[in-house]
Amino acid sequence: MPSNGKFMEGYPKILYIGSSWMNSEMLKTTKAINLTLVANTMEAVHFLNSANQTEAILCEYNLSGGDGFKVFEWVRDRPKFNN
C-alpha cells in the first residue's frame, strides 16, 4: 500500500525496496508519485505477486533476505513483468 494509504490517479506507481531512512523520507516528500515502501526481498516478492501494479522499482543493493540483483533477476524471470 502506498505510504499515504491510497493511490493518486495519474501519478506513477513506484515500489521502493530497502531500509534507508534518508532515501525513503526524501521520496515520501515527493508529491507527484504513488510510493510503496517495503524493507526486504520477501516483502517485495509478496507485493509484486499481489494484484498491485508497479510501474517502476527503486531498489537498494544491500537488503535483508538477499541483494538488489536477486530482486531484479526474480522480476526478469517472470513474464508478467516483461512488458
MDTraj code that builds the backbone (N, CA, C; nanometers):
import mdtraj as md
import numpy as np

residues = "MET PRO SER ASN GLY LYS PHE MET GLU GLY TYR PRO LYS ILE LEU TYR ILE GLY SER SER TRP MET ASN SER GLU MET LEU LYS THR THR LYS ALA ILE ASN LEU THR LEU VAL ALA ASN THR MET GLU ALA VAL HIS PHE LEU ASN SER ALA ASN GLN THR GLU ALA ILE LEU CYS GLU TYR ASN LEU SER GLY GLY ASP GLY PHE LYS VAL PHE GLU TRP VAL ARG ASP ARG PRO LYS PHE ASN ASN".split()
xyz = np.array([
    [0.0853, -0.1183, 0.0000],
    [0.0000, 0.0000, 0.0000],
    [0.0888, 0.1231, 0.0000],
    [0.0528, 0.2263, -0.0733],
    [0.1317, 0.3480, -0.0767],
    [0.1483, 0.4069, 0.0629],
    [0.2559, 0.4849, 0.0789],
    [0.2845, 0.5421, 0.2096],
    [0.1741, 0.6354, 0.2580],
    [0.0957, 0.6926, 0.1660],
    [-0.0134, 0.7811, 0.2080],
    [-0.1462, 0.7064, 0.2244],
    [-0.1470, 0.5738, 0.2018],
    [-0.2661, 0.4932, 0.2224],
    [-0.3554, 0.4783, 0.1006],
    [-0.3343, 0.5567, -0.0055],
    [-0.4167, 0.5441, -0.1260],
    [-0.3381, 0.5923, -0.2468],
    [-0.3736, 0.5389, -0.3649],
    [-0.3086, 0.5809, -0.4875],
    [-0.3738, 0.7077, -0.5393],
    [-0.2907, 0.7968, -0.5926],
    [-0.3410, 0.9184, -0.6556],
    [-0.3418, 0.8950, -0.8058],
    [-0.4556, 0.9154, -0.8660],
    [-0.4760, 0.8894, -1.0090],
    [-0.3795, 0.9729, -1.0933],
    [-0.3186, 0.9087, -1.1923],
    [-0.2334, 0.9792, -1.2868],
    [-0.0865, 0.9881, -1.2478],
    [-0.0506, 0.9502, -1.1277],
    [0.0890, 0.9550, -1.0845],
    [0.1498, 0.8154, -1.0945],
    [0.2802, 0.8076, -1.1277],
    [0.3430, 0.6754, -1.1415],
    [0.3452, 0.5988, -1.0094],
    [0.3303, 0.4668, -1.0203],
    [0.3315, 0.3785, -0.9032],
    [0.4719, 0.3207, -0.8888],
    [0.5409, 0.3604, -0.7821],
    [0.6801, 0.3233, -0.7610],
    [0.6923, 0.2381, -0.6354],
    [0.7657, 0.1283, -0.6476],
    [0.7958, 0.0426, -0.5345],
    [0.9393, 0.0697, -0.4921],
    [0.9585, 0.1094, -0.3661],
    [1.0928, 0.1293, -0.3111],
    [1.1243, 0.0118, -0.2201],
    [1.2337, -0.0584, -0.2488],
    [1.2743, -0.1749, -0.1701],
    [1.4027, -0.1393, -0.0969],
    [1.3942, -0.1314, 0.0341],
    [1.5130, -0.1005, 0.1129],
    [1.4774, -0.0442, 0.2484],
    [1.5804, -0.0181, 0.3263],
    [1.5579, 0.0296, 0.4619],
    [1.6303, 0.1605, 0.4912],
    [1.6799, 0.2264, 0.3883],
    [1.7487, 0.3532, 0.4086],
    [1.6476, 0.4612, 0.4459],
    [1.6553, 0.5048, 0.5695],
    [1.5618, 0.6046, 0.6199],
    [1.5697, 0.7325, 0.5371],
    [1.6902, 0.7763, 0.5047],
    [1.7074, 0.9028, 0.4322],
    [1.6420, 0.8959, 0.2941],
    [1.6658, 0.7873, 0.2208],
    [1.6067, 0.7737, 0.0872],
    [1.4550, 0.7694, 0.0937],
    [1.4006, 0.6896, 0.1844],
    [1.2551, 0.6760, 0.1899],
    [1.1888, 0.8053, 0.2345],
    [1.2485, 0.8775, 0.3277],
    [1.1903, 1.0053, 0.3712],
    [1.1912, 1.1063, 0.2578],
    [1.2989, 1.1106, 0.1802],
    [1.3066, 1.2033, 0.0678],
    [1.1988, 1.1701, -0.0357],
    [1.1819, 1.0414, -0.0664],
    [1.0812, 1.0011, -0.1640],
    [0.9398, 1.0291, -0.1146],
    [0.9158, 1.0123, 0.0157],
    [0.7815, 1.0365, 0.0697],
    [0.7396, 1.1821, 0.0559],
    [0.8350, 1.2743, 0.0481],
    [0.8007, 1.4157, 0.0339],
    [0.7680, 1.4529, -0.1097],
    [0.7974, 1.3639, -0.2044],
    [0.7668, 1.3888, -0.3449],
    [0.6176, 1.3663, -0.3671],
    [0.5477, 1.4697, -0.4061],
    [0.4015, 1.4623, -0.4185],
    [0.3530, 1.4008, -0.5491],
    [0.4376, 1.3954, -0.6512],
    [0.3922, 1.3526, -0.7836],
    [0.4153, 1.2049, -0.8104],
    [0.4244, 1.1224, -0.7045],
    [0.4387, 0.9786, -0.7222],
    [0.3514, 0.9047, -0.6218],
    [0.3141, 0.7830, -0.6567],
    [0.2489, 0.6900, -0.5639],
    [0.3578, 0.5957, -0.5164],
    [0.3973, 0.6078, -0.3913],
    [0.5113, 0.5354, -0.3385],
    [0.4680, 0.4256, -0.2427],
    [0.5198, 0.3056, -0.2657],
    [0.5022, 0.1946, -0.1734],
    [0.6400, 0.1559, -0.1226],
    [0.6542, 0.1445, 0.0095],
    [0.7817, 0.1104, 0.0713],
    [0.7774, -0.0315, 0.1262],
    [0.8779, -0.1120, 0.0930],
    [0.8964, -0.2428, 0.1556],
    [1.0422, -0.2517, 0.1972],
    [1.0702, -0.3299, 0.3017],
    [1.2039, -0.3292, 0.3606],
    [1.2968, -0.4388, 0.3104],
    [1.2433, -0.5476, 0.2542],
    [1.3310, -0.6591, 0.2191],
    [1.2780, -0.7350, 0.0975],
    [1.3545, -0.8369, 0.0570],
    [1.3189, -0.9111, -0.0643],
    [1.1879, -0.9879, -0.0494],
    [1.1633, -1.0448, 0.0679],
    [1.0382, -1.1197, 0.0867],
    [0.9162, -1.0286, 0.0747],
    [0.9222, -0.9108, 0.1341],
    [0.8108, -0.8165, 0.1219],
    [0.7935, -0.7720, -0.0223],
    [0.9042, -0.7534, -0.0930],
    [0.8969, -0.7112, -0.2331],
    [0.8301, -0.8179, -0.3189],
    [0.8711, -0.9429, -0.3019],
    [0.8123, -1.0527, -0.3791],
    [0.6636, -1.0653, -0.3467],
    [0.6291, -1.0563, -0.2202],
    [0.4874, -1.0642, -0.1808],
    [0.4076, -0.9514, -0.2461],
    [0.4593, -0.8301, -0.2405],
    [0.3898, -0.7162, -0.3009],
    [0.3754, -0.7344, -0.4515],
    [0.4831, -0.7733, -0.5178],
    [0.4795, -0.7885, -0.6630],
    [0.3917, -0.9055, -0.7071],
    [0.3788, -1.0078, -0.6252],
    [0.2904, -1.1201, -0.6577],
    [0.1437, -1.0867, -0.6350],
    [0.1149, -0.9831, -0.5615],
    [-0.0239, -0.9430, -0.5378],
    [-0.0773, -0.8733, -0.6627],
    [-0.1980, -0.8293, -0.6580],
    [-0.2618, -0.7656, -0.7733],
    [-0.2162, -0.6216, -0.7932],
    [-0.1254, -0.5734, -0.7107],
    [-0.0799, -0.4341, -0.7216],
    [0.0025, -0.4133, -0.8480],
    [-0.0234, -0.3038, -0.9151],
    [0.0550, -0.2680, -1.0328],
    [0.1685, -0.1772, -0.9903],
    [0.2848, -0.2006, -1.0469],
    [0.4020, -0.1176, -1.0211],
    [0.4607, -0.0780, -1.1546],
    [0.4892, 0.0503, -1.1695],
    [0.5451, 0.0980, -1.2952],
    [0.6962, 0.1126, -1.2901],
    [0.7512, 0.1255, -1.1704],
    [0.8961, 0.1382, -1.1537],
    [0.9366, 0.0806, -1.0188],
    [1.0598, 0.0310, -1.0142],
    [1.1139, -0.0231, -0.8899],
    [1.2455, 0.0476, -0.8610],
    [1.2569, 0.0999, -0.7403],
    [1.3837, 0.1526, -0.6901],
    [1.4277, 0.0563, -0.5814],
    [1.5503, 0.0087, -0.5903],
    [1.5929, -0.0984, -0.5004],
    [1.7343, -0.0732, -0.4500],
    [1.7521, -0.0830, -0.3184],
    [1.8857, -0.0771, -0.2608],
    [1.9575, -0.2074, -0.2932],
    [2.0900, -0.2047, -0.2892],
    [2.1665, -0.3270, -0.3154],
    [2.1662, -0.4187, -0.1942],
    [2.2015, -0.3672, -0.0779],
    [2.2089, -0.4476, 0.0440],
    [2.0712, -0.4573, 0.1070],
    [2.0125, -0.5763, 0.0989],
    [1.8782, -0.5994, 0.1510],
    [1.8779, -0.7199, 0.2437],
    [1.7869, -0.7186, 0.3362],
    [1.7640, -0.8355, 0.4193],
    [1.6994, -0.9434, 0.3325],
    [1.7545, -1.0643, 0.3344],
    [1.6969, -1.1733, 0.2564],
    [1.7536, -1.1859, 0.1170],
    [1.8543, -1.1096, 0.0834],
    [1.9141, -1.1150, -0.0492],
    [1.9652, -0.9789, -0.0888],
    [2.0061, -0.9656, -0.2134],
    [2.0518, -0.8341, -0.2582],
    [1.9642, -0.7838, -0.3723],
    [1.9862, -0.6600, -0.4103],
    [1.9057, -0.5973, -0.5136],
    [1.9105, -0.6697, -0.6468],
    [2.0253, -0.7268, -0.6810],
    [2.0349, -0.8015, -0.8065],
    [1.9439, -0.9234, -0.8066],
    [1.9300, -0.9893, -0.6930],
    [1.8404, -1.1059, -0.6843],
    [1.6963, -1.0650, -0.7114],
    [1.6566, -0.9482, -0.6606],
    [1.5206, -0.8983, -0.6849],
    [1.5002, -0.8770, -0.8340],
    [1.5956, -0.8124, -0.9002],
    [1.5794, -0.7853, -1.0420],
    [1.5874, -0.9122, -1.1267],
    [1.6662, -1.0109, -1.0853],
    [1.6657, -1.1400, -1.1544],
    [1.5282, -1.2055, -1.1413],
    [1.4718, -1.1984, -1.0218],
    [1.3390, -1.2555, -0.9974],
    [1.2356, -1.1886, -1.0876],
    [1.2393, -1.0567, -1.0950],
    [1.1442, -0.9820, -1.1796],
    [1.1643, -1.0190, -1.3261],
    [1.2876, -1.0216, -1.3701],
    [1.3177, -1.0506, -1.5111],
    [1.2713, -1.1906, -1.5519],
    [1.2727, -1.2855, -1.4578],
    [1.2325, -1.4232, -1.4874],
    [1.0812, -1.4437, -1.4895],
    [1.0029, -1.3412, -1.4623],
    [0.8567, -1.3522, -1.4615],
    [0.7981, -1.2809, -1.5829],
    [0.7358, -1.3567, -1.6734],
    [0.6817, -1.2982, -1.7965],
    [0.5826, -1.1829, -1.7718],
    [0.5088, -1.1867, -1.6618],
    [0.4074, -1.0817, -1.6407],
    [0.4706, -0.9432, -1.6228],
    [0.6003, -0.9369, -1.5931],
    [0.6680, -0.8081, -1.5768],
    [0.7446, -0.7651, -1.7011],
    [0.7468, -0.8478, -1.8021],
    [0.8249, -0.8184, -1.9231],
    [0.7384, -0.7506, -2.0291],
    [0.6962, -0.6321, -2.0004],
    [0.6163, -0.5580, -2.0999],
    [0.6698, -0.4208, -2.1220],
])
top = md.Topology()
chain = top.add_chain()
for i, resn in enumerate(residues, 1):
    res = top.add_residue(resn, chain, resSeq=i)
    for name in ("N", "CA", "C"):
        top.add_atom(name, md.element.get_by_symbol(name[0]), res)
traj = md.Trajectory(xyz[None], top)
